[in-house]
Amino acid sequence: MSFSAIYILDMKGKPLMSRDYKGDIPTSCIDKFMNIVLEKEDEGSVSPILKVEDITYMYIKHSNLYLVAVGKNNANASLIFAFLHKLVRVFQEYFKELEEESIRDNFVVVYELLDEIVDFGYPQFTDSKILQEYITQEGQKLDIAPRPPPAVTNAVSWRLEGVKYRKNEVFLDVIESVNLLVNASGTVLRSEIVGAIKMRVFLSGMPELRLGLNDKVLFENTGTRHGTVPLGYEFTTDLEVH
């Protein structure tokens, strides 16, 4: 399950730290990673495993960081993902919180941990208690300020913070179906039109989206000029998109 290198990136894809264990991949390969992730997000086909030519990227996202294992051989992906999650827990044991700031404040400790945990791309010790016997230097713990309650920030539990897309787009599909029941004499017993609006949203953050609905048929039937709205008809709707 060996890999060639491991990278720790910020949310923009800029490398904060890296450790090359085998030297069989170019250091510039990580420059392509963020562009590939953004392209997959635009296509709606995000995957934790990305393959470009003969290089495979396996990554997890934690807080405002990406932890990326890069390799060329046919590695055991499940074991590598288990290792990356274990690496996060080891960092948390040393730094209390794993964020971009804690990585910047503890460069020396992080490099020592990466050297002890992995040897030539093969994970060795991932037990924090054993590691603390070898690496006795204490990391600078990050003090996290208390966050305001969700009611203040308008945050929701089912949408991650810091969602970003290269393009802000909204796709609307209006799907309608007609159900008709007719007896033997041709009399309509029951008829109905069932409709649904399906939306695919690729918007960064938590914006408020204002949609304008232009119903040309309604204008013609009511004899109303375009640009005016008949009484009781809501022309625009404010929607909060998540």
N, C-alpha and C positions, 0 to 999 in steps of 0.2 A: 504493500500500500504506500510505497515511498512517493514523495513528490520532490520537485526540484527546488522550489523557492516558496517563501511565504511573504506576503505584503500586507501592510496595514495602511489603509487609505482613508482620507476624509470623505465627506459627502460629495465633494466635487471630483473625486477620483485622484487627488494629489497624494502621492506616497508620503506617509509620515515616517515609516520604518520599513526595512526589508532585510531579508536574510536569504542569501543564495547558498544552498547546500551542495549543489552538484556542478554548477557552472556550465550546464548543457543547454541553457536557454538564454537568449539575449535580454539584457536588462531593459531594453526598450519595449518589450512585449507588454508590460503593464500599462503603457500609454494608450493601448487600444481598448483596454478593459471597459472604461466608463462609456466610451462611444458605443460599444457593443451592447451594454446594458440599456442605454437610452434608446437604441434602435429597437431592442426587443420589447421595451415598455411601450413604444409607439405602436408596435405591431400587436400588442396584447399577448405576447408569448414569452413572458419572463420565465427564466429557468435558472436554478442555482448552479447549473453546469453549462458552461459555454465552451465551444470548441472552435478554434480558428486555425485552419491549416493543421499543423501537427502539435499545437499547443492547447492544453485543456485548462480552463479556469474553473475552480470550484470555490464558491464563496458563501459567506453568511454576512448578514447585516446586524450589527448590534449598536444601539443608540445612534450616534452620528458617525459610525465607523463601518468600513468594510474590511473583513478579514478574508484574504484571498490566498488559496493554495494553488500553485501553478506547476504543471508537470507535462511530460511528453509521453510517458509510458501509460499502459492501461492499468490504472490504479483502482483500488477498491474504494469507490466513491463514498459508500456508507461509513466506512471506517474513518475516512478523512474528515467527513462532516462531524462525526463523533469527536474526533480530535480537536477540530476548530471550536466546538462548543465547550470542550474541556479546557481549552486554552483560555477562553473567556472567563471561566470560573477561576482559573489560576490567577489571572490578572486581577480579578476582583478581590481575591484573598490578599493580594499585595497592596492594591490601590484603593480598595473599598468600592469605588465606582470606575467603570471602564468607559471613558469618553476621550475625545480628542485632546482635551487639556491634560488629562492624567497621563496620556502617552507622551506628550511633549515634556511633561515635568519629570518623567522617569525613564529617559532614554537608556541610561546605563543599566538599570535593573531589567528593562525589557530585553535588551541585547543579551544579558547574562541568562535570562530565562530561556530565550530562544536557543541559545547554545547548549543549555543543559537538557531541555526537553526533547530536542531533535538532534539526531546524529546522521548525517548524510541522507537526509530526507526521511529517516525512519524515526517515529516517535519513541522516546525512551521512558522517561519518568513524567507523569502528569499528576502525581499526587502532591498537592501543595504542602503537606506536612513534611514529606521527604525533601522537597525542594528547599524548604526553609532551613533545613540542616546544612545545605550546601551554599545557598545564597542567603546570607544573614543580613544583608543590607536591607533596611526597611524603606519601602517606597513612600513617596510623598502622597498622602491620602488626600483625595479631592473632597472638599466640603461642598455639598450640594445645597444651595438655598432652597427653602421650601417653595413648592410650586403653588400658584393660586388654584382654587377649586375649579373643576370643569365648568361650573355655571358662570364663572367670570370670563374664562378664555374661550367659551363656546366649543370646547373640545368634546369629542365623542369617543367612546370606547372602541367602536368598530371602524375607525379610520385612523391610520397612523399619522403621526406628526411629521411635518417636513416633506410631504409628498410633492414631488417636482416632475414635470414633464417638459420635454424640449418644445413641444407645441401645445398650446391650450386649445383643445377641440372638444366639441360636443356633437354626438351623432344621435339623431332622432329617427326612429322607425315607427310609422303609423300603420298598424295592422288591423284590418277590418274584415269581418266575415258576416254573411247574411244567412239567417236560418229561416226557412219557409216551410210551412206545413199546409198542403192542399189536399182536399178530399177528391173523390172520384168525379164529382160534377164540376171541378175547377174552382170551387170556392176556397178562398184563403182562410184557413182556420187560425193560424198563428204566424206571425212574422216578426222578426227582430233583427236588429243590427248590433253586433257585438264588436267593440273596438278596444284597442289597447295601444298605449304609447310606450315604446321601449327606448331607453336612453343608455348610451355608453358615454361616460364622461372621462375626459383626460384633462383635468384642470388642476393646476398647482395650488397647494394650500387649501384654504377653506373659503372660497369666494361666494358671493351672492350673485346668482345668475338671473338676469331679467330677460324673459322670452316674450316676443311679440307674435301673436297669432292673427294672421290675416285671413279671414274667412270670406272669400270672394262670393261664394254661393249665398251666404247669409245676407250680404249687402244687396245682392240682386233681388232676392226674395222679399226683402223688407223695403226695397225702393230707396235705400239710403245711399247717399253719395259716398264715394271712396274718400277716406280720411276722416269720416265721422262715425260715431258709434251709436247704435240704437239704444234706447233706455233699457236698462236691465242686462245689458250684454257687457261682459268684462273683456276688454280688448287685450290687456296685458296682464301677466301674472308674475308675481315675485316668487321665485323658488330658491330655496337654499339647497345647493347640490352637495352631496357627500360622495 
